[in-house]
Amino acid sequence: MNEKGTILLVEDDKNIQRINRRILEREGFMVLCASTLKETQELLREHTPDALVLDIMLPDGNGLAFCEKIRPATSAPVLFLTALDEKSEIIEGLVAGGNDYITKPYDVDEFVARVNAQLRLARMNRRDAEQAEALARGPLSLDTVALRAFLDGKDMRLTAREFSVLLFLLRNEGRILSADEIYEGVWKQPMSGNAGALWKCMSRLKNKLAVSDEISLMSFRKEGYMLEIMEK
């Protein structure tokens, strides 16, 4: 096993794929390459990469939809590398389960730094998860090793990002948390205009929690969010 880690590079532009492969291998990574989503799926059946660098516009599909599809099965960081640079597209990428979003053209040193940063964060999260125990409050229980949440015994089928946000809220239950606090606590970086990604995540969590009358995720205008649990 490569000590630095394995990167799955999904890019249909052969020139960019070749350059990025050379850059990452020079950094000490093992690099797997795919030009289509079909090839990506085949590689994922045989390998467990530590991170994915994923283009969005691919010959046989959309990288955003693919990321959302594989999210329940992997917590490996996904870095989108794409020419799509509209703010709405960046937000959509983060909501789909991406951990970072890099637009073309890009700086090579920054690209490598971002890959290393996401791998470092993933290792820290795994270490924390291995040391953690299941958390339970009222009808809600979280398995921080399997990264699964259950409401009244039913799997909430959360994405990795939704799980991280819910875990952060549960650990701060009863306290109003600002959007900045939540974003920095979960995304591990300043929000810097990415409020839409958090808002969409909170909206989806609210809908999934709404089936229980013992738990509520409240929003307070200009203040933030609070998770409240009423135990019977």
C-alpha positions in Angstrom: 0.0 0.0 0.0 1.2 3.5 -0.9 2.0 5.4 2.3 1.0 8.8 0.8 -2.4 7.4 -0.4 -4.3 6.5 -3.6 -6.0 9.1 -5.7 -8.7 8.3 -8.3 -8.4 10.9 -11.0 -11.5 11.1 -13.3 -10.7 13.4 -16.3 -11.7 13.0 -19.9 -9.1 15.5 -21.2 -6.1 13.3 -21.8 -3.6 16.1 -21.6 -5.0 17.4 -18.2 -5.2 13.8 -17.0 -1.6 13.1 -17.9 -0.3 16.3 -16.3 -2.2 15.8 -13.1 -1.2 12.2 -12.9 2.5 13.2 -13.2 2.1 15.9 -10.6 0.4 13.6 -8.0 2.8 10.8 -8.6 5.7 13.2 -8.1 4.1 14.0 -4.7 4.2 10.3 -3.8 0.6 9.3 -4.5 -0.5 6.2 -6.3 -2.8 7.4 -9.1 -5.7 5.6 -10.8 -7.1 7.2 -13.9 -10.5 7.1 -15.5 -12.0 9.0 -18.5 -15.6 8.0 -18.0 -18.0 7.3 -15.1 -18.2 3.7 -16.3 -14.4 3.3 -15.9 -14.7 5.0 -12.5 -17.3 2.6 -11.3 -15.1 -0.4 -12.4 -12.1 1.0 -10.6 -14.2 1.6 -7.4 -15.2 -2.1 -7.4 -11.5 -3.1 -7.3 -9.9 -0.3 -5.3 -10.6 1.9 -2.3 -9.1 5.3 -3.1 -8.3 7.8 -0.4 -9.6 10.6 -2.5 -11.3 11.3 -5.8 -10.5 14.2 -8.1 -13.6 14.4 -10.3 -14.5 16.3 -13.4 -18.2 17.2 -13.8 -18.8 17.2 -17.5 -17.9 13.6 -18.6 -18.7 11.7 -21.8 -21.2 9.4 -20.1 -22.7 11.5 -17.4 -22.5 14.2 -14.8 -19.9 14.1 -12.0 -22.3 15.8 -9.5 -24.9 13.2 -9.8 -22.3 10.5 -9.6 -20.8 12.0 -6.4 -24.3 12.0 -4.8 -24.8 8.4 -5.9 -21.6 7.1 -4.3 -21.7 9.3 -1.2 -23.6 6.7 1.0 -20.9 4.1 0.2 -17.7 6.2 0.7 -16.5 9.0 3.0 -13.4 9.5 0.8 -13.0 13.3 0.0 -14.2 14.3 -3.5 -12.5 17.3 -5.1 -14.3 18.6 -8.2 -11.9 19.9 -10.9 -13.9 21.6 -13.6 -14.3 24.5 -16.0 -17.7 25.3 -14.5 -17.0 28.3 -12.3 -20.4 29.9 -11.6 -21.2 30.4 -7.9 -24.4 28.4 -8.2 -22.4 25.5 -9.7 -19.8 25.6 -6.9 -22.6 25.5 -4.3 -24.3 22.6 -6.2 -21.0 20.7 -6.1 -20.6 21.1 -2.3 -24.2 20.2 -1.7 -23.8 17.0 -3.9 -21.2 15.8 -1.4 -18.0 17.4 -2.7 -15.4 18.4 -0.2 -13.7 21.0 -2.4 -14.2 22.7 -5.8 -11.3 23.7 -8.0 -12.0 25.6 -11.2 -9.9 25.4 -14.4 -7.5 27.0 -15.1 -5.8 26.3 -11.8 -2.5 26.7 -10.0 -0.6 23.4 -9.7 0.8 24.1 -6.2 -2.7 25.1 -4.9 -4.2 21.9 -6.5 -1.6 19.7 -4.7 -2.1 21.7 -1.4 -5.9 21.2 -1.6 -5.6 17.5 -2.2 -3.2 17.1 0.8 -5.5 19.3 3.0 -8.6 17.1 2.3 -6.6 13.9 2.9 -5.3 15.3 6.2 -8.8 16.2 7.3 -10.1 12.8 6.3 -7.4 11.1 8.4 -8.3 13.3 11.4 -12.0 12.5 11.0 -11.3 8.7 10.8 -9.2 8.9 13.9 -12.0 10.8 15.7 -14.6 8.3 14.5 -12.5 5.3 15.7 -12.3 6.9 19.2 -16.0 7.8 19.3 -19.0 5.9 20.6 -22.6 5.9 19.5 -24.5 9.0 20.6 -28.1 8.8 21.5 -30.7 11.4 22.6 -34.4 10.8 22.6 -35.5 9.3 19.3 -32.1 10.1 17.7 -29.0 7.9 17.7 -25.8 8.4 15.7 -23.2 5.8 14.9 -20.0 7.8 14.5 -18.0 4.9 13.2 -20.5 3.8 10.5 -21.5 7.4 9.9 -25.2 6.5 10.1 -28.0 8.3 11.9 -31.3 6.7 13.1 -34.6 8.4 14.0 -37.0 6.2 15.9 -34.9 3.3 14.8 -35.1 4.0 11.1 -32.0 4.9 9.1 -32.2 8.5 8.1 -30.0 7.8 5.0 -27.9 10.9 5.4 -25.1 12.0 3.2 -21.7 12.2 4.8 -22.1 16.0 5.0 -25.5 15.9 6.5 -24.3 13.4 9.1 -21.4 15.7 10.1 -23.7 18.7 10.4 -26.2 16.7 12.5 -23.4 15.4 14.7 -22.1 18.9 15.3 -25.6 20.1 16.2 -26.2 17.2 18.6 -22.9 17.9 20.4 -24.1 21.5 20.8 -27.8 20.6 21.5 -29.8 23.5 23.0 -27.4 26.1 21.9 -28.0 28.6 19.1 -25.1 28.2 16.6 -24.3 30.8 14.0 -24.0 29.7 10.3 -20.3 30.6 10.5 -19.8 28.3 13.6 -21.5 25.4 11.9 -19.7 25.8 8.6 -16.3 26.2 10.2 -17.0 23.3 12.6 -18.0 20.9 9.8 -16.3 22.1 6.6 -13.1 23.1 8.6 -12.8 26.4 6.7 -14.4 29.9 6.7 -17.8 30.1 5.0 -16.7 32.9 2.7 -19.8 33.2 0.6 -20.8 29.5 0.6 -23.9 30.1 2.8 -26.0 28.4 0.1 -24.4 25.1 0.7 -25.1 25.2 4.4 -28.6 26.5 3.9 -29.5 23.6 1.5 -27.9 21.0 3.9 -29.9 22.4 6.9 -33.1 22.4 4.8 -32.7 18.8 3.9 -31.9 17.9 7.6 -35.1 19.8 8.7 -37.2 17.7 6.3 -35.7 14.4 7.5 -36.1 15.3 11.2 -39.7 16.6 10.7 -41.2 13.1 10.9 -40.6 13.1 14.7 -42.5 15.3 17.1 -39.8 15.0 19.8 -37.0 16.7 17.8 -36.8 20.0 16.0 -34.2 21.9 14.1 -35.0 25.6 14.5 -33.6 28.5 12.6 -33.4 32.0 14.2 -33.2 35.0 11.8 -29.8 36.6 11.9 -28.7 34.3 14.8 -28.4 30.8 13.5 -29.7 27.3 14.2 -30.5 25.1 17.2 -31.3 21.5 17.7 -33.8 20.7 20.4 -34.8 17.3 21.6 -37.8 16.6 23.9 -37.4 13.2 25.6 -40.6 11.5 26.7 
